[in-house]
Amino acid sequence: DTIAFALPTSDPGYQSATDHWLFGVGDVALPSVLAEVLIDGYSQPGARPNTQYLGYDGQICVILRAANAAVGHALRVSGSGRLTLQGVEIEGFATAGVRLAAGNGSVITGSGFAAMPGAAANGAGIRIEGTANHSLIGGLSAGSRNVFNQGSTGVDFEGNGTGRANNVQGNYFGFNFDGSPWAGAAMTYGVYLVGSGGNTIGYNYIGGMASNGVRLSGPNSTGNTLVSNSIGVAPDGTA
């Protein structure tokens, strides 16, 4: 299934100052993803992925925002679900913007997690838990990276077990979309692995954390690979 967008400027969620369409997620989360689903924010006219390795020329038009502080998450993958998400900003969710609790091969790219000016913090941007495996968060192309700001953690592995082979790569943690330092409230951790093993954290830029850039904790956080992350230095190498 594919969820595509063709929203008019007459839509009540349209924000004319920024050319964004805002969806408020109410007192309960959206239904869980139980099958293979593509949510394509870049299908909205005017939206486009970034093409710059230094700088940003992309445009995200679709925003999912918690309507109140009680909403735990926007999207959750369970059962045999597989989510591909791109070109969406997610903000203000108490537990995490996206929860990958099961499934094989979910892909989340080109999105923002409390990364826009004035956004409300997520508890975590993405939580990987349960039996979720072989997920890809980000990617090595300029258009694939996600941007994480505010809240407790950018990507939070919680009791995901061993040998899950999830991959977090090419993302910005604590930076704006263009790679400049985030000026708002800092996240506590960029990537936090608790009881989760066999994953790869690579080629990310992590800076401005209140505590650790990457933290590993718990007896099952074994066999993880950390490679070529830049921790404490901005993408332009100066800040």
BELURLIN-V182193 format. One line per field, one symbol per residue. psi: psi as a letter, one per 40 degrees, with the letter a starting at -180 (. if undefined). A space follows every 10 residues. Layout:
psi = ???
This chain:
psi = ihhiighiee heehhddefi hhhhhaeiii iiheahhhhg deehhdiiii ehdhaheihh ehhhhhdiee hdidihhibf ihhhhifihh iehddidhhh eaihfihhif iihfeiheii iididhhhab ehifihhbie idediihhii adichhhhfe aifdfihhif ihheiideei hheahiidic hhhhfhifih hifihhifid bidhhhiide gieihhhfih hehideed.
